[in-house]
């Protein structure tokens, strides 16, 4: 199975439910396995910048096949790959936590990005949404 609008809607619904339980206003972005936007939702009164930040987190998680927070390792001067940044990549790359790959078994089918809380809260919302949608599969 690949990412589609039905899966994206389920992930967004679960993310919004978790955000409401945590009393957070956020935006949630879902992208496919190549980083193309499938769905985006900004909760009423969530700050406008959360839209782009959520999309960037989802894009990063999907295209790199890892949590957005793990991308920072490539910018470590002591590690191979030093210098990976927006100057030589693109303006969507981010190291901000809150983007996770969406997996169907071992296959990455897309990414989810959440922005609106602290980095830890954004990750918690992502994890809860993915667990709610993929627990029954």
DSSP file (Angstrom, degrees, kcal/mol; ACC not computed):
  #  RESIDUE AA STRUCTURE BP1 BP2  ACC     N-H-->O    O-->H-N    N-H-->O    O-->H-N    TCO  KAPPA ALPHA  PHI   PSI    X-CA   Y-CA   Z-CA
    1    1 A X              0   0    0      0, 0.0     2,-0.2     0, 0.0   103,-0.1   0.000 360.0 360.0 360.0 143.2    0.0    0.0    0.0
    2    2 A X        -     0   0    0      1,-0.1     5,-0.1    30,-0.0     2,-0.1  -0.670 360.0 -75.2-110.2 171.0    1.2    3.5   -0.7
    3    3 A X        +     0   0    0    106,-0.7     2,-0.3    -2,-0.2    -1,-0.1  -0.432  59.7 165.0 -64.7 137.7    0.2    6.8    0.9
    4    4 A X     >  -     0   0    0     -2,-0.1     4,-2.6    28,-0.0     5,-0.2  -0.908  51.9 -93.7-146.0 174.8   -3.2    8.0   -0.2
    5    5 A X  H  > S+     0   0    0     -2,-0.3     4,-2.5     1,-0.2     5,-0.2   0.829 120.2  56.6 -65.0 -32.2   -5.8   10.5    0.9
    6    6 A X  H  > S+     0   0    0      2,-0.2     4,-1.7     1,-0.2    -1,-0.2   0.935 111.3  42.1 -65.7 -45.1   -7.8    8.0    3.0
    7    7 A X  H  > S+     0   0    0      2,-0.2     4,-2.5     1,-0.2     5,-0.2   0.928 113.8  53.4 -64.6 -44.1   -4.7    7.1    5.0
    8    8 A X  H  X S+     0   0    0     -4,-2.6     4,-2.6     1,-0.2    -2,-0.2   0.904 107.6  50.5 -58.4 -43.1   -3.7   10.8    5.3
    9    9 A X  H  X S+     0   0    0     -4,-2.5     4,-2.7     1,-0.2    -1,-0.2   0.891 110.2  50.1 -63.2 -39.3   -7.2   11.7    6.6
   10   10 A X  H  X S+     0   0    0     -4,-1.7     4,-2.4     2,-0.2    -2,-0.2   0.916 111.8  47.3 -65.3 -42.8   -7.0    9.0    9.3
   11   11 A X  H  X S+     0   0    0     -4,-2.5     4,-2.5     2,-0.2    -2,-0.2   0.925 113.6  48.1 -64.9 -43.7   -3.5   10.1   10.4
   12   12 A X  H  X S+     0   0    0     -4,-2.6     4,-2.9    -5,-0.2     5,-0.3   0.935 111.0  50.6 -62.5 -45.6   -4.6   13.8   10.5
   13   13 A X  H  X S+     0   0    0     -4,-2.7     4,-2.2     1,-0.2    -1,-0.2   0.922 113.1  45.7 -58.6 -44.9   -7.8   12.9   12.5
   14   14 A X  H  X S+     0   0    0     -4,-2.4     4,-2.2     2,-0.2    -1,-0.2   0.880 113.1  50.4 -66.2 -38.1   -5.8   10.9   15.0
   15   15 A X  H  X S+     0   0    0     -4,-2.5     4,-2.7     2,-0.2    -2,-0.2   0.921 110.9  48.2 -65.8 -43.9   -3.2   13.7   15.3
   16   16 A X  H  X S+     0   0    0     -4,-2.9     4,-2.5     2,-0.2    -2,-0.2   0.906 110.4  52.1 -64.0 -41.1   -5.8   16.4   15.9
   17   17 A X  H  X S+     0   0    0     -4,-2.2     4,-2.1    -5,-0.3    -1,-0.2   0.927 111.9  46.0 -60.5 -44.4   -7.5   14.2   18.5
   18   18 A X  H  X S+     0   0    0     -4,-2.2     4,-1.7     2,-0.2    -2,-0.2   0.915 111.3  52.0 -64.6 -42.6   -4.2   13.8   20.3
   19   19 A X  H  <>S+     0   0    0     -4,-2.7     5,-2.8     1,-0.2     4,-0.3   0.902 109.4  50.1 -60.4 -41.3   -3.4   17.5   20.0
   20   20 A X  H ><5S+     0   0    0     -4,-2.5     3,-1.1     1,-0.2    -1,-0.2   0.899 108.1  52.6 -65.0 -39.9   -6.8   18.4   21.5
   21   21 A X  H 3<5S+     0   0    0     -4,-2.1    -1,-0.2     1,-0.3    -2,-0.2   0.838 113.0  45.0 -62.7 -31.7   -6.2   15.9   24.4
   22   22 A X  T 3<5S-     0   0    0     -4,-1.7    -1,-0.3    -5,-0.1    -2,-0.2   0.431 114.5-120.5 -89.8  -0.3   -2.9   17.7   25.0
   23   23 A X  T < 5 +     0   0    0     -3,-1.1     2,-0.3    -4,-0.3    -3,-0.2   0.917  65.6 140.6  59.1  47.6   -4.6   21.1   24.7
   24   24 A X      < -     0   0    0     -5,-2.8     2,-0.5    -8,-0.1    -1,-0.2  -0.912  48.0-144.1-120.1 146.4   -2.3   22.1   21.8
   25   25 A X        +     0   0    0     -2,-0.3     2,-0.3    91,-0.3    22,-0.2  -0.947  40.9 147.8-106.0 127.1   -3.0   24.0   18.5
   26   26 A X        -     0   0    0     -2,-0.5    17,-2.5    20,-0.1     2,-0.4  -0.908  44.6-117.6-149.6 173.6   -1.0   22.6   15.6
   27   27 A X  E     -AB  42 115A   0     88,-2.4    88,-2.0    -2,-0.3     2,-0.4  -0.926  23.7-157.3-115.1 147.3   -0.8   21.9   11.9
   28   28 A X  E     -AB  41 114A   0     13,-2.8    13,-2.6    -2,-0.4     2,-0.4  -0.994   7.2-169.8-128.4 128.5   -0.4   18.4   10.6
   29   29 A X  E     -AB  40 113A   0     84,-2.6    84,-2.4    -2,-0.4     2,-0.4  -0.945   4.5-165.1-120.2 140.9    1.1   17.6    7.2
   30   30 A X  E     +AB  39 112A   0      9,-2.9     8,-3.2    -2,-0.4     9,-1.8  -0.993  11.4 179.2-124.2 128.9    1.1   14.3    5.3
   31   31 A X  E     -AB  37 111A   0     80,-2.3    80,-1.7    -2,-0.4     6,-0.2  -0.838  25.5-114.7-122.8 163.0    3.4   13.6    2.4
   32   32 A X  E >   - B   0 110A   0      4,-2.3     3,-1.9    -2,-0.3    78,-0.3  -0.162  49.7 -79.3 -85.1-172.8    3.9   10.6    0.1
   33   33 A X  T 3  S+     0   0    0     76,-0.7    77,-0.2     1,-0.3    32,-0.1   0.603 132.3  49.0 -68.9 -10.0    7.1    8.6   -0.1
   34   34 A X  T 3  S-     0   0    0     75,-0.2    -1,-0.3     2,-0.1    29,-0.1   0.349 121.9-103.1-106.7   3.4    8.7   11.2   -2.4
   35   35 A X  S <  S+     0   0    0     -3,-1.9     2,-0.3     1,-0.3    -2,-0.1   0.517  71.2 145.2  91.5   5.4    7.8   14.1   -0.2
   36   36 A X        -     0   0    0      1,-0.1    -4,-2.3    23,-0.1    -1,-0.3  -0.624  57.3-104.2 -81.6 135.7    4.9   15.4   -2.2
   37   37 A X  E     +A   31   0A   0     -2,-0.3    -6,-0.3    -6,-0.2     3,-0.1  -0.324  42.0 169.0 -61.4 129.9    2.0   16.9   -0.1
   38   38 A X  E     -     0   0A   0     -8,-3.2     2,-0.3     1,-0.4    -7,-0.2   0.732  67.9  -7.0-106.0 -43.0   -1.0   14.6    0.2
   39   39 A X  E     -A   30   0A   0     -9,-1.8    -9,-2.9   -31,-0.1    -1,-0.4  -0.993  55.3-170.9-156.2 151.8   -2.9   16.5    2.9
   40   40 A X  E     -A   29   0A   0     -2,-0.3     2,-0.4   -11,-0.2   -11,-0.2  -0.990   3.5-175.1-146.9 134.8   -2.5   19.4    5.3
   41   41 A X  E     -A   28   0A   0    -13,-2.6   -13,-2.8    -2,-0.3     2,-0.6  -0.989   7.2-167.3-135.6 127.1   -4.6   20.6    8.2
   42   42 A X  E     -A   27   0A   0     -2,-0.4   -15,-0.2   -15,-0.2     3,-0.1  -0.963  26.8-128.9-109.0 121.3   -4.2   23.7   10.4
   43   43 A X    >   -     0   0    0    -17,-2.5     3,-2.4    -2,-0.6   -18,-0.1  -0.328  41.9 -82.6 -63.5 148.9   -6.3   23.7   13.5
   44   44 A X  T 3  S+     0   0    0      1,-0.3    -1,-0.1   -19,-0.0     3,-0.1  -0.310 117.0   9.3 -53.2 131.5   -8.4   26.8   14.0
   45   45 A X  T 3  S+     0   0    0      1,-0.3    -1,-0.3    -3,-0.1     2,-0.2   0.453  89.5 141.8  73.5   4.4   -6.2   29.5   15.7
   46   46 A X    <   -     0   0    0     -3,-2.4    -1,-0.3   -20,-0.2   -20,-0.1  -0.550  66.8 -90.8 -69.5 142.1   -2.9   27.5   15.2
   47   47 A X    >   -     0   0    0    -22,-0.2     3,-1.4    -2,-0.2     4,-0.4  -0.241  31.7-124.5 -56.4 140.1   -0.1   29.9   14.3
   48   48 A X  T >> S+     0   0    0      1,-0.3     3,-1.8     2,-0.2     4,-0.5   0.865 106.2  61.4 -55.8 -42.6    0.3   30.4   10.6
   49   49 A X  H 3> S+     0   0    0      1,-0.3     4,-2.0     2,-0.2    -1,-0.3   0.747  87.2  75.1 -61.2 -19.9    4.0   29.4   10.5
   50   50 A X  H <> S+     0   0    0     -3,-1.4     4,-2.4     1,-0.2    -1,-0.3   0.780  86.0  64.9 -63.0 -23.9    3.1   26.0   11.8
   51   51 A X  H <> S+     0   0    0     -3,-1.8     4,-1.9    -4,-0.4    -1,-0.2   0.973 108.0  36.2 -61.7 -56.1    1.8   25.1    8.3
   52   52 A X  H  X S+     0   0    0     -4,-0.5     4,-2.5     1,-0.2    -2,-0.2   0.868 116.8  53.7 -67.5 -36.6    5.1   25.4    6.6
   53   53 A X  H  X S+     0   0    0     -4,-2.0     4,-2.3     2,-0.2    -1,-0.2   0.924 108.7  49.0 -66.0 -43.2    7.0   23.9    9.5
   54   54 A X  H  X S+     0   0    0     -4,-2.4     4,-2.4     1,-0.2   -25,-0.2   0.915 112.1  49.1 -61.2 -42.7    4.8   20.8    9.6
   55   55 A X  H  X S+     0   0    0     -4,-1.9     4,-2.8    -5,-0.2    -2,-0.2   0.915 110.3  50.7 -64.0 -42.1    5.2   20.3    5.9
   56   56 A X  H  X S+     0   0    0     -4,-2.5     4,-2.5     1,-0.2    38,-0.3   0.905 110.4  49.6 -62.1 -41.3    9.0   20.7    6.1
   57   57 A X  H  X S+     0   0    0     -4,-2.3     4,-2.4     2,-0.2    -1,-0.2   0.925 112.8  46.6 -64.0 -44.3    9.1   18.1    8.9
   58   58 A X  H  X S+     0   0    0     -4,-2.4     4,-2.4     2,-0.2     5,-0.2   0.924 112.8  50.0 -63.5 -44.7    7.0   15.6    7.0
   59   59 A X  H  X S+     0   0    0     -4,-2.8     4,-2.8     1,-0.2     5,-0.3   0.933 111.9  47.7 -59.3 -47.6    9.1   16.1    3.8
   60   60 A X  H  X S+     0   0    0     -4,-2.5     4,-2.0    32,-0.3     6,-0.3   0.928 112.7  48.0 -61.5 -47.0   12.4   15.6    5.7
   61   61 A X  H  X>S+     0   0    0     -4,-2.4     5,-1.0    -5,-0.2     4,-0.7   0.888 116.5  43.9 -62.6 -39.7   11.1   12.4    7.4
   62   62 A X  H  <5S+     0   0    0     -4,-2.4     3,-0.2    -5,-0.2    -2,-0.2   0.951 116.4  42.1 -71.9 -50.3    9.8   11.0    4.2
   63   63 A X  H  <5S+     0   0    0     -4,-2.8    -2,-0.2     1,-0.2    -3,-0.2   0.820 123.0  38.4 -72.7 -29.6   12.7   11.7    1.8
   64   64 A X  H  <5S-     0   0    0     -4,-2.0    -1,-0.2    -5,-0.3    -2,-0.2   0.538 101.7-133.0 -94.7  -7.7   15.4   10.8    4.3
   65   65 A X  T  <5S+     0   0    0     -4,-0.7     2,-0.3    -3,-0.2    -3,-0.2   0.860  74.6  83.7  59.6  38.6   13.4    7.8    5.7
   66   66 A X  S   <S-     0   0    0     -5,-1.0    -2,-0.2    -6,-0.3    -1,-0.2  -0.976  92.6 -70.2-159.1 162.1   14.1    8.9    9.3
   67   67 A X    >   -     0   0    0     -2,-0.3     3,-1.7     1,-0.1     4,-0.4  -0.277  44.3-121.8 -56.9 143.5   12.8   11.2   12.0
   68   68 A X  G >  S+     0   0    0     31,-2.3     3,-1.2     1,-0.3     4,-0.3   0.832 111.7  62.6 -57.6 -31.9   13.5   14.9   11.1
   69   69 A X  G >  S+     0   0    0     30,-0.4     3,-0.7     1,-0.2    -1,-0.3   0.740  94.9  61.5 -66.5 -21.8   15.4   15.2   14.4
   70   70 A X  G X  S+     0   0    0     -3,-1.7     3,-1.3     1,-0.2    -1,-0.2   0.617  82.8  79.9 -80.0 -12.0   17.9   12.6   13.2
   71   71 A X  G X  S+     0   0    0     -3,-1.2     3,-2.0    -4,-0.4     4,-0.3   0.782  74.7  76.1 -66.7 -26.8   19.0   14.8   10.3
   72   72 A X  G X  S+     0   0    0     -3,-0.7     3,-1.7    -4,-0.3    -1,-0.3   0.765  78.9  72.5 -56.3 -26.8   21.2   16.9   12.5
   73   73 A X  G X  S+     0   0    0     -3,-1.3     3,-0.9     1,-0.3    -1,-0.3   0.784  89.7  60.1 -61.0 -25.8   23.8   14.1   12.6
   74   74 A X  G <  S+     0   0    0     -3,-2.0    10,-0.8    -4,-0.2    -1,-0.3   0.622 100.6  55.2 -78.5 -11.7   24.7   14.9    9.0
   75   75 A X  G <  S+     0   0    0     -3,-1.7     2,-0.5    -4,-0.3    -1,-0.2   0.360  76.5 118.2 -99.4   4.5   25.7   18.4   10.1
   76   76 A X    X   -     0   0    0     -3,-0.9     3,-2.2    -4,-0.2     6,-0.2  -0.601  62.4-143.3 -73.0 120.5   28.2   17.3   12.7
   77   77 A X  T 3  S+     0   0    0     -2,-0.5    -1,-0.2     1,-0.3     5,-0.1   0.745 100.6  53.8 -58.0 -22.9   31.6   18.6   11.7
   78   78 A X  T 3  S+     0   0    0      2,-0.1     2,-0.3    -3,-0.0    -1,-0.3   0.535 102.2  72.9 -87.9  -6.4   33.2   15.3   13.0
   79   79 A X  S X  S-     0   0    0     -3,-2.2     3,-1.1    -6,-0.1     2,-0.0  -0.746  92.4 -95.6-110.1 155.1   30.9   13.1   10.9
   80   80 A X  T 3  S+     0   0    0     -2,-0.3    -4,-0.2     1,-0.2    -1,-0.1  -0.363 108.3  41.1 -60.8 146.0   30.8   12.3    7.2
   81   81 A X  T >  S+     0   0    0      1,-0.2     3,-1.3    -6,-0.1    -1,-0.2   0.494  75.4 167.2  93.6   4.1   28.3   14.5    5.4
   82   82 A X  T <   +     0   0    0     -3,-1.1    -1,-0.2     1,-0.2    -7,-0.2  -0.238  60.5  41.9 -53.6 136.4   29.2   17.7    7.2
   83   83 A X  T 3   +     0   0    0      1,-0.3     2,-0.9    -9,-0.1    -1,-0.2   0.399  68.1 145.3 106.1  -1.4   27.7   20.7    5.4
   84   84 A X    <   +     0   0    0     -3,-1.3    -1,-0.3   -10,-0.8     2,-0.3  -0.593  33.0 124.7 -69.2 107.5   24.3   19.2    4.6
   85   85 A X  S >> S-     0   0    0     -2,-0.9     3,-1.2    -3,-0.1     4,-0.6  -0.896  78.0 -80.1-154.9-180.0   22.2   22.3    4.9
   86   86 A X  T 34 S+     0   0    0     -2,-0.3     3,-0.1     1,-0.3     6,-0.1   0.700 118.5  67.6 -67.2 -18.2   19.7   24.5    3.1
   87   87 A X  T 34 S+     0   0    0      1,-0.2    -1,-0.3    -4,-0.1    -3,-0.1   0.829 117.7  21.9 -70.5 -29.4   22.5   26.2    1.2
   88   88 A X  T <4 S+     0   0    0     -3,-1.2    -2,-0.2    -5,-0.2    -1,-0.2   0.224 134.4  33.4-122.6  15.7   23.3   23.1   -0.7
   89   89 A X  S  < S-     0   0    0     -4,-0.6     2,-0.3     1,-0.1    -3,-0.2   0.277 104.9 -71.7-127.4-100.6   20.1   21.1   -0.4
   90   90 A X    >   -     0   0    0     -5,-0.1     3,-0.8    -2,-0.0    -2,-0.1  -0.961  36.4 -97.1-157.4 175.6   16.7   22.9   -0.4
   91   91 A X  T 3  S+     0   0    0     -2,-0.3    -5,-0.1     1,-0.2   -35,-0.1   0.479 112.2  64.0 -81.4   0.0   14.6   25.1    1.8
   92   92 A X  T 3  S+     0   0    0     -6,-0.1   -32,-0.3   -37,-0.0    -1,-0.2   0.667  73.2 109.0 -93.0 -18.3   12.4   22.2    3.1
   93   93 A X    <   +     0   0    0     -3,-0.8     2,-0.3   -34,-0.1    -7,-0.1  -0.361  45.5 168.9 -61.6 130.1   15.2   20.4    4.9
   94   94 A X        -     0   0    0    -38,-0.3   -23,-0.2   -37,-0.1   -22,-0.0  -0.989  38.4-161.4-143.4 152.9   14.8   20.7    8.7
   95   95 A X        +     0   0    0     -2,-0.3     2,-0.3   -24,-0.1   -23,-0.2   0.277  56.1 123.1-109.7   6.3   16.3   19.2   11.8
   96   96 A X        -     0   0    0      1,-0.1     3,-0.2   -43,-0.1   -26,-0.1  -0.529  67.7-115.2 -71.9 129.0   13.4   20.2   14.1
   97   97 A X  S    S+     0   0    0     -2,-0.3    25,-0.1     1,-0.2     3,-0.1  -0.275  86.2  78.2 -60.8 150.2   11.8   17.2   15.9
   98   98 A X        +     0   0    0      1,-0.3    16,-2.5    24,-0.1     2,-0.4   0.465  66.4 100.4 124.8   9.7    8.2   16.5   14.9
   99   99 A X  E     +C  113   0A   0     14,-0.2   -31,-2.3    -3,-0.2   -30,-0.4  -0.992  43.7 175.0-123.4 127.7    8.5   14.7   11.6
  100  100 A X  E     -C  112   0A   0     12,-2.5    12,-2.7    -2,-0.4   -38,-0.1  -0.967  32.8-111.2-129.9 146.0    8.3   10.9   11.4
  101  101 A X  E     -C  111   0A   0     -2,-0.3     2,-0.6    10,-0.2    10,-0.3  -0.456  28.2-132.1 -67.6 147.5    8.3    8.5    8.5
  102  102 A X  E     -C  110   0A   0      8,-2.9     7,-2.9    -2,-0.1     8,-1.2  -0.921  30.8-166.3-101.0 122.3    5.0    6.7    7.9
  103  103 A X  E     -C  108   0A   0     -2,-0.6     2,-0.6     5,-0.3     5,-0.2  -0.884  27.9-162.9-118.0 142.5    5.7    3.0    7.4
  104  104 A X  E >  S-C  107   0A   0      3,-2.9     3,-1.7    -2,-0.4     2,-0.4  -0.919  81.4 -50.5-113.9  98.1    3.6    0.1    6.2
  105  105 A X  T 3  S-     0   0    0     -2,-0.6    -2,-0.0     1,-0.3     0, 0.0  -0.620 123.3 -21.6  68.2-124.3    5.7   -2.8    7.6
  106  106 A X  T 3  S+     0   0    0     -2,-0.4     2,-0.5    -3,-0.1    -1,-0.3   0.467 119.8  96.9 -93.4  -3.7    9.3   -2.1    6.5
  107  107 A X  E <  S- C   0 104A   0     -3,-1.7    -3,-2.9     2,-0.0     2,-0.6  -0.753  70.1-137.2 -94.5 128.4    8.3    0.2    3.7
  108  108 A X  E     + C   0 103A   0     -2,-0.5    -5,-0.3    -5,-0.2     3,-0.1  -0.737  26.2 173.2 -80.1 119.8    8.2    4.0    4.1
  109  109 A X  E     -     0   0A   0     -7,-2.9  -106,-0.7    -2,-0.6   -76,-0.7   0.458  59.1 -46.8-106.5  -4.4    5.1    5.2    2.4
  110  110 A X  E     -BC  32 102A   0     -8,-1.2    -8,-2.9   -78,-0.3     2,-0.3  -0.983  58.5 -90.8 169.8-159.8    5.3    8.8    3.4
  111  111 A X  E     -BC  31 101A   0    -80,-1.7   -80,-2.3   -10,-0.3     2,-0.4  -0.990  15.7-149.9-147.1 152.5    5.9   11.2    6.3
  112  112 A X  E     -BC  30 100A   0    -12,-2.7   -12,-2.5    -2,-0.3     2,-0.4  -0.982  13.7-170.9-122.8 138.0    3.9   13.0    8.9
  113  113 A X  E     -BC  29  99A   0    -84,-2.4   -84,-2.6    -2,-0.4     2,-0.4  -0.994   1.9-171.5-130.1 136.6    4.9   16.4   10.3
  114  114 A X  E     +B   28   0A   0    -16,-2.5     2,-0.4    -2,-0.4   -86,-0.2  -0.984   5.9 176.0-126.9 137.1    3.4   18.2   13.3
  115  115 A X  E     +B   27   0A   0    -88,-2.0   -88,-2.4    -2,-0.4   -61,-0.1  -0.991  46.0  74.0-142.1 133.3    4.1   21.8   14.4
  116  116 A X  S    S+     0   0    0      1,-0.5   -91,-0.3    -2,-0.4     2,-0.1   0.119  85.4  53.3 156.8 -26.3    2.5   23.8   17.2
  117  117 A X  S    S-     0   0    0      1,-0.3    -1,-0.5   -93,-0.1     2,-0.1  -0.252 101.1 -57.9-109.2-159.6    3.8   22.5   20.5
  118  118 A X     >  -     0   0    0     -2,-0.1     4,-2.7     1,-0.1    -1,-0.3  -0.372  60.3-100.6 -71.6 165.1    7.3   21.9   21.9
  119  119 A X  H  > S+     0   0    0      1,-0.2     4,-2.1     2,-0.2     5,-0.2   0.907 126.4  50.1 -54.5 -41.2    9.5   19.5   19.9
  120  120 A X  H  > S+     0   0    0      1,-0.2     4,-2.2     2,-0.2    -1,-0.2   0.899 110.9  48.6 -65.2 -40.4    8.7   16.8   22.3
  121  121 A X  H  > S+     0   0    0      2,-0.2     4,-2.2     1,-0.2    -2,-0.2   0.897 109.5  52.4 -66.6 -40.0    4.9   17.4   22.1
  122  122 A X  H  X S+     0   0    0     -4,-2.7     4,-2.2     2,-0.2    -2,-0.2   0.917 110.9  47.2 -62.0 -42.9    5.0   17.5   18.3
  123  123 A X  H  X S+     0   0    0     -4,-2.1     4,-2.9    -5,-0.2     5,-0.2   0.912 110.1  53.2 -64.1 -42.5    6.8   14.1   18.3
  124  124 A X  H  X S+     0   0    0     -4,-2.2     4,-2.4     1,-0.2    -2,-0.2   0.888 108.9  49.3 -61.1 -39.2    4.3   12.7   20.8
  125  125 A X  H  X S+     0   0    0     -4,-2.2     4,-2.3     2,-0.2    -1,-0.2   0.923 111.8  48.9 -66.0 -44.3    1.4   13.8   18.6
  126  126 A X  H  X S+     0   0    0     -4,-2.2     4,-2.6     2,-0.2     5,-0.2   0.948 113.0  47.0 -57.5 -50.2    3.0   12.1   15.5
  127  127 A X  H  X S+     0   0    0     -4,-2.9     4,-2.5     1,-0.2    -2,-0.2   0.912 112.4  48.9 -61.8 -43.9    3.6    8.9   17.4
  128  128 A X  H  X S+     0   0    0     -4,-2.4     4,-2.3    -5,-0.2    -1,-0.2   0.903 111.8  49.6 -63.7 -40.8    0.1    8.8   18.8
  129  129 A X  H  X S+     0   0    0     -4,-2.3     4,-2.0     2,-0.2     5,-0.2   0.933 112.9  45.7 -64.3 -46.1   -1.4    9.4   15.4
  130  130 A X  H  X S+     0   0    0     -4,-2.6     4,-2.7     1,-0.2    -2,-0.2   0.898 113.0  50.5 -65.4 -39.8    0.6    6.7   13.7
  131  131 A X  H  X S+     0   0    0     -4,-2.5     4,-1.3    -5,-0.2    -1,-0.2   0.904 110.8  49.5 -63.6 -41.1   -0.1    4.2   16.5
  132  132 A X  H  < S+     0   0    0     -4,-2.3     4,-0.3    -5,-0.2    -2,-0.2   0.885 117.7  39.2 -66.1 -38.8   -3.8    4.9   16.3
  133  133 A X  H  < S+     0   0    0     -4,-2.0     3,-0.3    -5,-0.2    -2,-0.2   0.882 124.9  34.4 -80.6 -39.3   -3.9    4.5   12.5
  134  134 A X  H >< S+     0   0    0     -4,-2.7     3,-0.5    -5,-0.2    -2,-0.2   0.437  93.3  87.6-101.0   0.8   -1.6    1.5   12.1
  135  135 A X  T 3< S+     0   0    0     -4,-1.3    -1,-0.2     1,-0.2    -3,-0.1   0.859  91.7  46.9 -66.7 -34.7   -2.3   -0.4   15.3
  136  136 A X  T 3         0   0    0     -4,-0.3    -1,-0.2    -3,-0.3    -2,-0.1   0.577 360.0 360.0 -85.8  -8.5   -5.1   -2.4   13.7
  137  137 A X    <         0   0    0     -3,-0.5    -1,-0.2    -4,-0.1    -2,-0.1   0.486 360.0 360.0 -79.4 360.0   -3.2   -3.2   10.5
